[in-house]
Amino acid sequence: GHHRDKFHKPYAPHARGNRFEERQLYVSGLPMEAGLAYNELLRLFEPYGLAKHNGEPIIRAMEDKGFGFVTLNSASSCEEAISFLDNRPGVAGAPLSVMKARKKERRH
């Protein structure tokens, strides 16, 4: 189908590079159990448009850590999610922390 034509995706050439990383968020304040953390990340971020890989949302929940990573479809969605979800009370009882998951920042 026409959805498979990767040349129509504006970020396709950069999917492994900076553009992709700019759309990844670090989220803490999650349940310790990875399955519960995954479900919570899915619930919280689905409204903002989760990026998908082979049809699966790009979510990484860490076991026993209470944090994880999500990748959204656009940088503007990331800004929106951060402004709405950061410091909100989470299901685990701690406030959520939502921020851009940056690799080493070289600009400063």
C-alpha positions in Angstrom: 0.0 0.0 0.0 1.0 3.6 -0.3 1.8 3.8 3.5 4.9 1.8 2.8 6.5 4.4 0.6 9.2 5.7 3.0 10.1 8.6 0.8 7.0 10.5 1.8 8.0 10.5 5.5 9.9 13.8 6.0 12.1 12.3 8.8 13.0 9.0 7.0 16.5 10.0 6.0 17.2 11.1 9.6 15.4 8.4 11.5 18.7 7.2 13.1 20.1 10.7 13.6 19.3 13.9 15.4 15.7 14.3 14.3 14.8 11.0 15.8 16.5 11.7 19.1 14.8 15.1 19.3 11.5 13.2 19.5 12.5 10.9 22.2 11.4 11.7 25.8 12.7 10.5 29.1 9.9 9.8 31.6 10.3 9.0 35.3 7.9 8.6 38.2 6.6 5.3 36.6 5.7 2.0 38.3 8.8 -0.2 39.0 7.4 -3.2 37.2 8.2 -2.8 33.5 4.9 -4.1 32.2 3.0 -1.6 34.3 5.4 1.2 33.3 4.9 0.3 29.6 1.1 0.4 30.0 1.4 3.8 31.7 3.7 5.2 29.0 1.2 4.0 26.4 -1.7 5.5 28.2 0.0 8.9 28.8 1.6 9.4 25.4 -0.8 7.8 22.9 -2.8 11.0 22.7 0.3 12.9 21.6 1.1 10.5 18.7 3.6 7.7 19.4 6.1 6.9 16.7 5.9 3.3 15.5 8.3 0.7 14.4 6.8 -2.2 12.5 3.4 -1.2 13.8 4.5 -1.2 17.5 4.8 2.0 19.5 8.4 3.0 20.3 8.3 2.6 24.1 11.1 1.4 26.3 10.2 0.7 29.9 13.1 -0.2 32.2 12.6 -3.1 34.7 12.8 -2.1 38.4 13.8 1.5 37.5 10.6 3.5 37.4 11.5 5.2 34.2 11.4 4.7 30.5 11.6 6.3 27.1 9.0 7.1 24.4 9.4 8.5 20.9 6.7 10.7 19.4 5.9 11.6 15.8 6.9 15.2 16.0 9.0 17.7 18.0 5.9 19.8 18.6 4.1 16.8 20.1 7.1 16.4 22.5 6.8 20.1 23.6 3.1 19.6 24.2 3.5 16.4 26.1 6.3 17.9 28.3 4.1 21.0 29.1 1.1 18.9 30.0 2.6 15.9 31.7 5.8 17.1 33.5 5.2 17.3 37.2 1.8 15.7 37.0 1.0 13.2 39.7 1.7 9.7 38.4 0.1 6.4 39.2 3.1 5.3 41.2 2.5 8.1 43.7 5.5 10.2 42.6 5.2 13.1 40.2 6.0 12.4 36.6 9.1 13.9 35.1 9.0 14.3 31.4 12.0 15.8 29.4 13.8 15.4 26.2 16.1 12.4 26.2 19.2 14.0 24.9 22.4 12.2 24.0 25.5 14.2 24.9 24.7 17.8 24.1 27.6 19.3 22.2 26.3 22.8 21.5 27.2 24.3 24.9 
